[in-house]
Amino acid sequence: MTNDKRLPDDPEQVLLHIWSALEGGTKSHAPFNLLQFATVAYNGKPSVRTIVLRQFTRRLGELFFVTDAGSAKMSQLRSNNHVSLVGYDPATWTQIRLSGLASVSQDEDERLAQWNMLSTRTRRSFLPRDAGFRVDDQACEEGAGPQIQLSVPPAAFALVKVTLVTVELLDVSDEEHVQYNFNRADGTWSGNRSRD
Ligand SMILES: Cc1cc2nc3c(=O)[nH]c(=O)nc-3n(C[C@H](O)[C@H](O)[C@H](O)COP(=O)(O)O)c2cc1C
């Protein structure tokens, strides 16, 4: 029997497939919208947590997520910016694993663009508890009252960029698992296919 879900043999085609999956992953509830993001703690131990993929830029091989500026992951990134991410799509039986270098965006336009794309609920989570907003506060949505605070990202809002260095796709849809590995060197991606 043939497995219709199998990816093409050509790694170049698979890389395009991965880029599409990551672009699609920026949509809420899409496969790979939630990724596990791993950092290295001060003591050299791994630390992992779930994040929401907010943007993927294929041309630059960069992904973005938002976080609290005071979170543990942010201080870990200051001492070691080597990171890894992984996600699994049960519908296609595929895992995507990424590694790269994280940096915190200081670009105010980029920060504002991401801030403006967040839901009111998520924006509110970055505001001081005593700001007096409710999740369903119509004024927030309509531009009245507290709009000024919602149109400028607060200090607690951090936009993290991960510049990808390696990308892997593991296809476990068949008995024989197939893995595709890609590396970026001098701005060019190269890859291969392996089985186990
Ligand atoms: C479904 C889900 C989505 C999450 N998305 C994010 C996110 O986009 N950014 C973030 O900083 N934390 C997110 N979290 C919370 C993190 O997993 C983590 O608990 C939190 O950021 C604290 O991590 P840290 O102490 O290692 O920094 C999410 C948690 C869940 C369950």
The ligand as a MOL file (V3000), in Angstrom:
LIG
                    3D

  0  0  0     0  0            999 V3000
M  V30 BEGIN CTAB
M  V30 COUNTS 31 33 0 0 0
M  V30 BEGIN ATOM
M  V30 1 C -1.3110 27.4070 24.8790 0
M  V30 2 C -0.2180 28.2350 25.5070 0
M  V30 3 C 0.3390 29.2740 24.7830 0
M  V30 4 C 1.3380 30.0610 25.3490 0
M  V30 5 N 1.8880 31.0570 24.6170 0
M  V30 6 C 2.8840 31.8020 25.1490 0
M  V30 7 C 3.5360 32.8020 24.3760 0
M  V30 8 O 3.2400 33.0400 23.1970 0
M  V30 9 N 4.5230 33.5110 24.9800 0
M  V30 10 C 4.9080 33.2820 26.2620 0
M  V30 11 O 5.8110 33.9590 26.7450 0
M  V30 12 N 4.3200 32.3320 27.0190 0
M  V30 13 C 3.3270 31.5910 26.4890 0
M  V30 14 N 2.7340 30.6060 27.2310 0
M  V30 15 C 3.1800 30.4010 28.6250 0
M  V30 16 C 4.5390 29.6740 28.6080 0
M  V30 17 O 4.3500 28.3350 28.2160 0
M  V30 18 C 5.2440 29.7570 29.9680 0
M  V30 19 O 4.4880 29.1120 30.9640 0
M  V30 20 C 5.5030 31.1910 30.3710 0
M  V30 21 O 5.8920 31.9900 29.2680 0
M  V30 22 C 6.6160 31.2690 31.4260 0
M  V30 23 O 7.7750 30.6860 30.8990 0
M  V30 24 P 9.2410 31.0290 31.4660 0
M  V30 25 O 9.0670 31.1510 32.9580 0
M  V30 26 O 10.0620 29.8600 31.0990 0
M  V30 27 O 9.6930 32.3020 30.8280 0
M  V30 28 C 1.7720 29.8010 26.6810 0
M  V30 29 C 1.2320 28.7330 27.3740 0
M  V30 30 C 0.2590 27.9600 26.7980 0
M  V30 31 C -0.3010 26.7920 27.5880 0
M  V30 END ATOM
M  V30 BEGIN BOND
M  V30 1 1 1 2
M  V30 2 1 2 3
M  V30 3 2 2 30
M  V30 4 2 3 4
M  V30 5 1 4 5
M  V30 6 1 4 28
M  V30 7 2 5 6
M  V30 8 1 6 7
M  V30 9 1 6 13
M  V30 10 2 7 8
M  V30 11 1 7 9
M  V30 12 1 9 10
M  V30 13 2 10 11
M  V30 14 1 10 12
M  V30 15 2 12 13
M  V30 16 1 13 14
M  V30 17 1 14 15
M  V30 18 1 14 28
M  V30 19 1 15 16
M  V30 20 1 16 17
M  V30 21 1 16 18
M  V30 22 1 18 19
M  V30 23 1 18 20
M  V30 24 1 20 21
M  V30 25 1 20 22
M  V30 26 1 22 23
M  V30 27 1 23 24
M  V30 28 2 24 25
M  V30 29 1 24 26
M  V30 30 1 24 27
M  V30 31 2 28 29
M  V30 32 1 29 30
M  V30 33 1 30 31
M  V30 END BOND
M  V30 END CTAB
M  END
